[in-house]
Amino acid sequence: MTEDTITTRLMTENDLEAILKIDEKIVKTSRLEYYQLKFERLFSSKDYLPTSFVAEDNGVVIGFLMGELYMGQFGILQEVASMDTIGIDPAYQHRGVGKKLMDEFIDHLRQIGVNKINTLVDWNDAGLIHFFSANQFSPSKTINLERNI
């Protein structure tokens, strides 16, 4: 891998299998149903606006970043996007692939008028918190609340 061989592009329906393989390498289990539902929502909706990307090395998918665009949902009056899933093949981690995907995602959102991106991170996942901090994310002014039942 060299910087010149890594490219990014908008995700397509045909990327599902490659994304499943990368995700399984990372989480050590198949999350087929999760990704099938995400892909159905992303690509089957008439309201779909592309905001998800893949990174490729010489045409082979090596990473992905998935996001969605919200306009006025949850009482938010501005255009806000969420970034909910990111995965980089372990063989390519710590080589700038995630940063390249994040930069492309942000540039794309900026071009369509989005001015804020939200994401959730497990408080105990120091590596992911570091990644987001390095990409200029900071704690928001909203609080994620939950209740066990």
ABEGO torsion letter per residue (X at the ends): XBAAABBBBBBBAAAAAAAAAAAAAAAGBBAAAAAAAAAAAAAABAABBBABBBBBBGGBBABBBBBBBBBGBGGBABBBBBBABBBBBAAABGAGAAAAAAAAAAAAAAAAGBABBBBBBBAABAAAAAAAAAAGBBBBABBBBBBBX
